[in-house]
């Protein structure tokens, strides 16, 4: 085979690092003055504490996202004084997992409502895990960041070549159907993290 016909491996094709990139991208949207490289380095170093480095290759689950995000925020709050550039108020970054337990209503509309609160300019973003299968060429699972919602579309802040806008008309929610050409995106309610800036009342 000619060397010109051999395709190179592309970053992301051989690893499951999208979850770590999603964490870094989410935090960096809320606090762009913290260097991305520093965020990524801390995220990886805290991840290694869990003792399963192969997850970096095999893909990250929500437990890993939860642990790494929690430790990264602990690091940030210990090393940075976060202050709103407009109001000069001190703030912290917190996260919640709206569908961590099985006892919460999670219809398609509930999940859309939870994600549509994302507005990075107002201090809220979401990390989302989803599956993509259009019944043709696209078939993968991925973590991305939802930075906003407008005109029935989710705006992503993504680490790879994911669509920058995802229309709600082409998504399913928690579907057991493996593929769907009309609605190729399957948003997973279990894998939603809401990350937001909140006033740090301990420093006021």
N, C-alpha and C positions, 0 to 999 in steps of 0.2 A: 504493500500500500504506500502510495506517495505521501510524504510528510505533509504536503499541502492539503491533503484530504483528512488529516487527523485533527480533530477539533480539541482545543485545550479545555481543561476543566475550568469552570467558572466559579468564583467565590459564591458559596451558598448551595452549589449543586452537590457537594460532597460532605457538607456539614449541616448541623442543625442549630446554627448560631443565631438564627433570626430572632429568637426570644431575647437574647442578650442585646442585640441591636435595637429591638423594640423598647427595652427598658431604657437604654441610653438615649434613644431618640425622644422618648416621652419626657424624660427628665430635662433634657437639653432644650426642649420646646418651652418648658416652664421656667428654666433658669439657664439661658444661653451663655452666661458669663462663666459657667463651669466648663472647662475644656472637655470635649467629647472623649478624647483619648484617656483622660483621667477617669472619667465615668466608666469607660469600658474596662480599664485596668482593674478598678476596684470591683466591678461587677464580676469579672472572671476570677479574681483572687478570692472573693467571698463564696463564689460558686464551688470552688475547689474544696472548701471546707466540708461539703456534703459527701465527699469521698466517692463520687461517681463521675470521673472526668469524661467517660465515654458519652455522657449525655450531651456533651458539646457537639458530638458527631451524630448521635442517634436522634437528637431533637429534645427540646425542653418541654416538660409538662407544667401544669399550673402550680404544682407544689414548688418546683424549682424557681419559677417566676416569683412566687410569693416570698420565698426565702431570700433570694438575691435582691429583690426590690427592698425588702425590709432592712437588710444589712447595708445596702447602698445608701438608703435614706439616713440610717444611723450615722454613717460616715459623714455624710453631707452636713447633718445638723451638728456634728461634733467639730467640724473643721471650717464651716462657713457661717457667717452671719448674714442670713438672707433678708433683704430689705426691698420692698416695692419701690421701683424707680419713680413712680408717679406720686404715691401717697407718703413714701418714706416709712411706711409701717413695716415692722418686722413680721416675717411669716415663716411657716413651716410647710413642708410638702407631706401630704398624707395620702394613703390609698385605701380603697375599700374593694371588696369582692362581692358584688350584689347578689350573685347566685352561687355562693360557696356551699350553702346548704340546700337540700332538696325540698324544703318546705315553703319556698317562695314562688309565687305565681310567675310564670315565665312564658307567656304567650309570645307570638311573633311581635305584636305591638308593644308588649312590655319591654322586650329586648331592644327594639328600635328606640323606644323612649329613653331607655337607660343609656344607650350609646349617643343619642342625639343631644345629650347635655354637654357633649364635648365642645369646647370653645377655648382654644389655647390662649387667645388674646385676653380672655377673662379668667384664665388660670385653671382650666380643667381639660384633661385629655383622657383617652381610654386606650388601654392595650387590649387587643382582640385576637383570639385564636379562631381560625376558620379553616374550612376545607374547600377546595376548589376542584370541581370535576364537571367539565362541559360535555362529557360523553364522546369527546374526540381526542384532542391532543393534550389538553390540560388536566392534570390530576396531581394534586399536591396538598399538603397542609402547611400552614404558615401563621406566624405571629406578625401583626402589624400595629400601627398606631393610628387611631382616629383622632384627628385634630379639630374637626368641625363638621357641622351638618347644615346644608343649605339647599333649598329647592329640591328636597327629596333625595339628596345624594350625600353620602358620607365622604369627607375629604381625608385622604390618608397621608401619613408622613412615614414613608416606607423605606426599608433598607435595601430593597432589590427592585425588580422591574414591575412591581405591582401597580395596578391602575391607581391613578391619583384621585379618581372619583368613582364611587361605587353606588349605583342607583338602587334604591330599595326594591325596585321592581324585579331585580335579578338576584335577590337573595332569598334563601330559605333560612329557617332557624331550627336548630336541633333536629334536622331531618334525618330519618333512617334510610332514606333513599340515597344510594351511592352516587348517582350522577343525574344531572338534569340539564338539558341543553338550554332551556329557557331561563332557569335560575341556577346557574353554576356555582354561586357562592352559598356555602352553608355556614352561617354564623353559629358559633357554639356558646351558649349562654354560660356554661361553666367557666369558660375561658375569657371572661371580661373583668378587667381591672380598671377602676375609676381612680385617676390620680389628680389631685388638686392642691392648689395653694390655699392655705388658710392662715388667718391672722394668728400670730403667736402671742397669745394673751399673757404669757409668762414674762414677756419682755416689754410690756407696755406700762 
